[in-house]
Amino acid sequence: MKEKIGPAIGRLASGVYIVTVSVDGNADGMLATWITQAGFEPPSLVVSVNKQRDILQSMKLGDKFTINVLSNRNMDIFKAFAKPNNSAKFDGLAIKEGTGAGPVFAEAVSYIDLLVKSINEAGDHQLIVGEVIDGELLNGQDEPMTHLRKDGFKY
């Protein structure tokens, strides 16, 4: 059955994002493709995070996090976060100062700051529902990066 439905699920197009957090001055982040808008009022987004990701410790109810929207010109950021255990993933990347949640990449298309409102189980992932508290279009000329997978059962 997986051989049949895996390619079908993999064709669901998604964006490419970096989710970031900052706790006590320590930054963390992860590459994410499973993000979608969940509501207008209040504006809300859902992020799907593998339960084995350390970043979940910083995404509890009431915590803040940031979604950075990447474009094809952001391959340096993409590559830095493509390997989950890269301890130097922020090194050499331009960070926009003065935001209230996680680090914001100055060259990203946009960023969105969120407040965790609920956490829901989804098998091997958790669905983090965040209410939008801030954000900005940083580069309106670039189209957001999109991603297709060959198999809906693998990243």
Stockholm file with secondary structure:
# STOCKHOLM 1.0

chainA/1-155         MKEKIGPAIGRLASGVYIVTVSVDGNADGMLATWITQAGFEPPSLVVSVNKQRDILQSMKLGDKFTINVLSNRNMDIFKAFAKPNNSAKFDGLAIKEGTGAGPVFAEAVSYIDLLVKSINEAGDHQLIVGEVIDGELLNGQDEPMTHLRKDGFKY
#=GR chainA/1-155 SS CHHHHHHHHHTSCEECEEEEEEETTEEEEEEECCEEEEETTTTEEEEEEETTCGGGGGCSTTCEEEEEECBGGGHHHHHHHHSTTCTTTTTTCCEESCCSSSCEETTSSEEEEEEEEEEEEETTEEEEEEEEEEEEESCTTSCBCEECCSCTTCC
#=GC SS_cons         CHHHHHHHHHTSCEECEEEEEEETTEEEEEEECCEEEEETTTTEEEEEEETTCGGGGGCSTTCEEEEEECBGGGHHHHHHHHSTTCTTTTTTCCEESCCSSSCEETTSSEEEEEEEEEEEEETTEEEEEEEEEEEEESCTTSCBCEECCSCTTCC
//
